Amino acid sequence: MTNTLFILSFFALGAGIYFYSRQKWQKHESAFNEYAVKMQTDVLVNNTKVNEGIDYMQEVKAFYEDQGYSLSKHPNFSTDFIAKKEKNILFIRVQGLQNKQDITAKLYQEFVGQTVLYALDNPLYSNYELSWTYVCSKMMCDKSAKIYIKSYEDKLRFELIELKEKEA
Protein backbone atom coordinates (compact mmCIF):
# COMPACT_ATOMS: atom_id res chain seq x y z
CA MET A 1 0.00 0.00 0.00
CA THR A 2 2.82 2.41 0.82
CA ASN A 3 4.49 1.71 -2.52
CA THR A 4 1.31 2.62 -4.38
CA LEU A 5 0.94 5.80 -2.32
CA PHE A 6 4.57 6.71 -3.00
CA ILE A 7 4.17 6.13 -6.76
CA LEU A 8 0.95 8.18 -6.86
CA SER A 9 2.54 11.06 -4.94
CA PHE A 10 5.59 10.92 -7.23
CA PHE A 11 3.38 11.17 -10.34
CA ALA A 12 1.34 13.97 -8.75
CA LEU A 13 4.53 15.91 -8.01
CA GLY A 14 5.79 15.32 -11.56
CA ALA A 15 2.49 16.48 -13.05
CA GLY A 16 2.54 19.59 -10.85
CA ILE A 17 6.05 20.49 -11.97
CA TYR A 18 5.11 19.88 -15.61
CA PHE A 19 2.04 22.12 -15.50
CA TYR A 20 3.88 24.83 -13.55
CA SER A 21 6.80 24.94 -16.03
CA ARG A 22 4.40 24.82 -18.98
CA GLN A 23 2.49 27.81 -17.59
CA LYS A 24 5.73 29.75 -17.05
CA TRP A 25 6.93 28.95 -20.59
CA GLN A 26 3.62 30.06 -22.10
CA LYS A 27 3.89 33.34 -20.20
CA HIS A 28 7.38 34.02 -21.58
CA GLU A 29 6.38 32.97 -25.08
CA SER A 30 3.33 35.23 -24.91
CA ALA A 31 5.49 38.21 -23.89
CA PHE A 32 7.94 37.49 -26.74
CA ASN A 33 5.09 37.17 -29.24
CA GLU A 34 3.48 40.42 -28.07
CA TYR A 35 6.79 42.23 -28.54
CA ALA A 36 7.27 40.66 -31.98
CA VAL A 37 3.77 41.56 -33.11
CA LYS A 38 4.24 45.15 -31.94
CA MET A 39 7.56 45.46 -33.79
CA GLN A 40 6.18 43.86 -36.94
CA THR A 41 3.09 46.07 -36.85
CA ASP A 42 5.25 49.16 -36.45
CA VAL A 43 7.34 48.16 -39.45
CA LEU A 44 4.48 47.12 -41.70
CA VAL A 45 1.91 49.80 -40.78
CA ASN A 46 4.06 52.85 -40.21
CA ASN A 47 6.49 52.31 -43.06
CA THR A 48 4.96 52.72 -46.49
CA LYS A 49 8.16 51.77 -48.35
CA VAL A 50 8.73 48.35 -46.82
CA ASN A 51 8.84 46.40 -50.04
CA GLU A 52 9.90 48.92 -52.64
CA GLY A 53 13.34 50.27 -53.47
CA ILE A 54 15.14 49.55 -50.22
CA ASP A 55 18.53 47.92 -49.90
CA TYR A 56 17.96 46.13 -46.60
CA MET A 57 21.65 45.18 -46.21
CA GLN A 58 22.57 48.87 -46.32
CA GLU A 59 19.86 49.62 -43.73
CA VAL A 60 21.27 46.96 -41.41
CA LYS A 61 24.81 48.19 -41.94
CA ALA A 62 23.77 51.79 -41.15
CA PHE A 63 21.88 50.61 -38.04
CA TYR A 64 24.99 48.97 -36.53
CA GLU A 65 27.34 51.75 -37.61
CA ASP A 66 25.04 54.21 -35.80
CA GLN A 67 25.58 52.12 -32.66
CA GLY A 68 29.35 52.52 -32.96
CA TYR A 69 30.25 49.22 -34.62
CA SER A 70 32.72 48.96 -37.48
CA LEU A 71 31.44 46.45 -40.02
CA SER A 72 33.14 44.29 -42.60
CA LYS A 73 31.81 41.67 -44.97
CA HIS A 74 32.32 38.13 -43.77
CA PRO A 75 34.16 35.77 -46.14
CA ASN A 76 31.68 33.00 -45.28
CA PHE A 77 28.27 32.51 -46.89
CA SER A 78 26.50 31.90 -43.55
CA THR A 79 27.29 35.34 -42.10
CA ASP A 80 26.77 38.68 -43.79
CA PHE A 81 28.74 41.02 -41.52
CA ILE A 82 31.28 40.98 -38.74
CA ALA A 83 30.74 43.94 -36.41
CA LYS A 84 33.46 45.05 -34.01
CA LYS A 85 33.07 47.41 -31.08
CA GLU A 86 35.67 47.60 -28.31
CA LYS A 87 36.22 43.99 -27.13
CA ASN A 88 33.05 42.63 -28.74
CA ILE A 89 32.68 40.81 -32.05
CA LEU A 90 29.17 40.35 -33.40
CA PHE A 91 28.47 37.94 -36.24
CA ILE A 92 25.42 39.19 -38.14
CA ARG A 93 23.18 37.19 -40.46
CA VAL A 94 20.60 39.22 -42.39
CA GLN A 95 17.35 37.75 -43.62
CA GLY A 96 16.13 40.16 -46.26
CA LEU A 97 12.71 41.33 -47.34
CA GLN A 98 12.38 38.81 -50.14
CA ASN A 99 13.15 35.76 -47.98
CA LYS A 100 9.95 34.07 -46.78
CA GLN A 101 11.58 31.15 -44.92
CA ASP A 102 10.99 31.01 -41.15
CA ILE A 103 14.05 31.07 -38.94
CA THR A 104 14.41 27.74 -37.13
CA ALA A 105 16.75 26.45 -34.46
CA LYS A 106 18.53 24.47 -37.18
CA LEU A 107 19.30 27.67 -39.14
CA TYR A 108 20.63 29.30 -35.94
CA GLN A 109 22.78 26.24 -35.21
CA GLU A 110 24.25 26.27 -38.72
CA PHE A 111 24.91 30.01 -38.52
CA VAL A 112 26.60 29.79 -35.12
CA GLY A 113 28.45 26.57 -35.91
CA GLN A 114 30.07 27.88 -39.05
CA THR A 115 31.18 31.12 -37.43
CA VAL A 116 32.52 29.32 -34.35
CA LEU A 117 34.74 27.21 -36.58
CA TYR A 118 35.87 30.35 -38.39
CA ALA A 119 36.64 32.07 -35.07
CA LEU A 120 38.55 29.06 -33.74
CA ASP A 121 40.74 29.05 -36.86
CA ASN A 122 41.50 32.76 -36.43
CA PRO A 123 43.66 33.51 -33.33
CA LEU A 124 42.70 37.21 -33.41
CA TYR A 125 39.24 36.33 -32.08
CA SER A 126 40.61 34.84 -28.84
CA ASN A 127 40.81 38.36 -27.34
CA TYR A 128 37.16 39.21 -28.04
CA GLU A 129 33.75 38.40 -26.61
CA LEU A 130 31.79 36.71 -29.42
CA SER A 131 28.03 36.89 -30.01
CA TRP A 132 25.58 36.26 -32.85
CA THR A 133 22.59 38.18 -34.18
CA TYR A 134 19.97 37.19 -36.72
CA VAL A 135 18.45 40.33 -38.27
CA CYS A 136 15.07 40.40 -40.00
CA SER A 137 12.62 42.99 -41.24
CA LYS A 138 9.68 41.06 -39.77
CA MET A 139 9.02 38.37 -37.18
CA MET A 140 10.04 35.08 -38.72
CA CYS A 141 11.09 32.90 -35.75
CA ASP A 142 9.39 29.60 -35.26
CA LYS A 143 9.00 28.01 -31.82
CA SER A 144 12.25 26.03 -32.04
CA ALA A 145 14.23 29.20 -32.76
CA LYS A 146 12.63 31.00 -29.80
CA ILE A 147 13.63 28.14 -27.49
CA TYR A 148 17.17 28.08 -28.89
CA ILE A 149 17.58 31.86 -28.48
CA LYS A 150 16.23 31.70 -24.93
CA SER A 151 18.70 28.91 -24.09
CA TYR A 152 21.67 31.08 -25.12
CA GLU A 153 20.28 34.56 -24.58
CA ASP A 154 23.63 35.98 -23.43
CA LYS A 155 25.22 35.07 -26.79
CA LEU A 156 22.33 34.96 -29.31
CA ARG A 157 19.93 37.68 -30.34
CA PHE A 158 17.14 38.11 -32.79
CA GLU A 159 16.73 41.67 -33.96
CA LEU A 160 13.97 43.37 -35.91
CA ILE A 161 15.33 46.44 -37.66
CA GLU A 162 12.80 48.99 -38.77
CA LEU A 163 13.27 50.27 -42.26
CA LYS A 164 13.72 53.96 -42.97
CA GLU A 165 11.61 55.43 -45.72
CA LYS A 166 13.50 56.63 -48.75
CA GLU A 167 13.48 60.35 -49.28
CA ALA A 168 11.61 61.46 -52.36
C-alpha positions in Angstrom: 0.0 0.0 0.0 2.8 2.4 0.8 4.5 1.7 -2.5 1.3 2.6 -4.4 0.9 5.8 -2.3 4.6 6.7 -3.0 4.2 6.1 -6.8 1.0 8.2 -6.9 2.5 11.1 -4.9 5.6 10.9 -7.2 3.4 11.2 -10.3 1.3 14.0 -8.7 4.5 15.9 -8.0 5.8 15.3 -11.6 2.5 16.5 -13.1 2.5 19.6 -10.9 6.1 20.5 -12.0 5.1 19.9 -15.6 2.0 22.1 -15.5 3.9 24.8 -13.5 6.8 24.9 -16.0 4.4 24.8 -19.0 2.5 27.8 -17.6 5.7 29.8 -17.0 6.9 28.9 -20.6 3.6 30.1 -22.1 3.9 33.3 -20.2 7.4 34.0 -21.6 6.4 33.0 -25.1 3.3 35.2 -24.9 5.5 38.2 -23.9 7.9 37.5 -26.7 5.1 37.2 -29.2 3.5 40.4 -28.1 6.8 42.2 -28.5 7.3 40.7 -32.0 3.8 41.6 -33.1 4.2 45.1 -31.9 7.6 45.5 -33.8 6.2 43.9 -36.9 3.1 46.1 -36.8 5.2 49.2 -36.4 7.3 48.2 -39.4 4.5 47.1 -41.7 1.9 49.8 -40.8 4.1 52.8 -40.2 6.5 52.3 -43.1 5.0 52.7 -46.5 8.2 51.8 -48.4 8.7 48.4 -46.8 8.8 46.4 -50.0 9.9 48.9 -52.6 13.3 50.3 -53.5 15.1 49.6 -50.2 18.5 47.9 -49.9 18.0 46.1 -46.6 21.6 45.2 -46.2 22.6 48.9 -46.3 19.9 49.6 -43.7 21.3 47.0 -41.4 24.8 48.2 -41.9 23.8 51.8 -41.2 21.9 50.6 -38.0 25.0 49.0 -36.5 27.3 51.8 -37.6 25.0 54.2 -35.8 25.6 52.1 -32.7 29.4 52.5 -33.0 30.3 49.2 -34.6 32.7 49.0 -37.5 31.4 46.5 -40.0 33.1 44.3 -42.6 31.8 41.7 -45.0 32.3 38.1 -43.8 34.2 35.8 -46.1 31.7 33.0 -45.3 28.3 32.5 -46.9 26.5 31.9 -43.6 27.3 35.3 -42.1 26.8 38.7 -43.8 28.7 41.0 -41.5 31.3 41.0 -38.7 30.7 43.9 -36.4 33.5 45.1 -34.0 33.1 47.4 -31.1 35.7 47.6 -28.3 36.2 44.0 -27.1 33.1 42.6 -28.7 32.7 40.8 -32.1 29.2 40.4 -33.4 28.5 37.9 -36.2 25.4 39.2 -38.1 23.2 37.2 -40.5 20.6 39.2 -42.4 17.4 37.8 -43.6 16.1 40.2 -46.3 12.7 41.3 -47.3 12.4 38.8 -50.1 13.2 35.8 -48.0 9.9 34.1 -46.8 11.6 31.2 -44.9 11.0 31.0 -41.2 14.0 31.1 -38.9 14.4 27.7 -37.1 16.7 26.4 -34.5 18.5 24.5 -37.2 19.3 27.7 -39.1 20.6 29.3 -35.9 22.8 26.2 -35.2 24.3 26.3 -38.7 24.9 30.0 -38.5 26.6 29.8 -35.1 28.4 26.6 -35.9 30.1 27.9 -39.0 31.2 31.1 -37.4 32.5 29.3 -34.3 34.7 27.2 -36.6 35.9 30.3 -38.4 36.6 32.1 -35.1 38.6 29.1 -33.7 40.7 29.1 -36.9 41.5 32.8 -36.4 43.7 33.5 -33.3 42.7 37.2 -33.4 39.2 36.3 -32.1 40.6 34.8 -28.8 40.8 38.4 -27.3 37.2 39.2 -28.0 33.7 38.4 -26.6 31.8 36.7 -29.4 28.0 36.9 -30.0 25.6 36.3 -32.8 22.6 38.2 -34.2 20.0 37.2 -36.7 18.4 40.3 -38.3 15.1 40.4 -40.0 12.6 43.0 -41.2 9.7 41.1 -39.8 9.0 38.4 -37.2 10.0 35.1 -38.7 11.1 32.9 -35.8 9.4 29.6 -35.3 9.0 28.0 -31.8 12.2 26.0 -32.0 14.2 29.2 -32.8 12.6 31.0 -29.8 13.6 28.1 -27.5 17.2 28.1 -28.9 17.6 31.9 -28.5 16.2 31.7 -24.9 18.7 28.9 -24.1 21.7 31.1 -25.1 20.3 34.6 -24.6 23.6 36.0 -23.4 25.2 35.1 -26.8 22.3 35.0 -29.3 19.9 37.7 -30.3 17.1 38.1 -32.8 16.7 41.7 -34.0 14.0 43.4 -35.9 15.3 46.4 -37.7 12.8 49.0 -38.8 13.3 50.3 -42.3 13.7 54.0 -43.0 11.6 55.4 -45.7 13.5 56.6 -48.8 13.5 60.4 -49.3 11.6 61.5 -52.4 
